[in-house]
């Protein structure tokens, strides 16, 4: 049976990929295999990956279903990259870094607005966040070249030790090859093997608010006021209740509490 990927490319269906995706949201191997068994009769040659995972998602309890849709949830942080930059600053903070978002730094030649600057002890680095709001798009070599070129201009003036390129999608093979050659750090979807974006999110329970089953307009209102992770809703309840009608705000708080309770188990 062939599966059509978001890029349009066809590949043979690999049950282990589906099982792996279920294991990442906390299902046991036995539970994952049972879920796959239930959906197998519904599958057909030429099914899209989106439809495949929609059917698997329907078999999960609410909290795990929301985690299962993490990749799509990250894309809903758009359409621009502002919220993703703020989100990545929070991720780095969970990793023990001090973070500054959207700083204007002087370079040797010109000034630059840098998405995030991270510091830990004597270590200081710039972070370039490349956000994509469409499925199937990879971060390409031009983004890596641009990020490295900017880093070279600001490095000495600002005492930077390195640069990170972060994306909510995958990297092309050329990006990985180039980054390994010049010494650029990468974080993306399923990269690196240990410390990929989805792993950092799940390890630190720092999920974007777009995983919640709330209306798009409600998401936009919260994102526009820098509510980017689910914890923000619980930590800033009074402020949130001034942004939305109380009935809606209380519903969102309840939904967030239920989701966080499930992922913390």
TANORVEN-V220234 format. One line per field, one symbol per residue. ss: DSSP state (H for helix, E for strand, - for the rest). A space follows every 10 residues. Layout:
ss = ???
This chain:
ss = -EEE-----E EE--HHHHHH HHHH----HH HHHHHHHHHH ------EEHH HHHHHHH--- -HHHHHHH-H HHHHH----- -HHHHHHHHH HHHH---EEE EEEEEE---- EEEEEEEEEE --EEEEEEEE --------E- HHHHHHHHHH HHHH------ -EEEEEE--- E-HHHHHHHH HH--EEEE-- E-----HHHH HHHH---EHH H----HHHHH HHHH----EH HHHHH-HHHH HHH--HHHHH HHHHHHHHHH HHH--
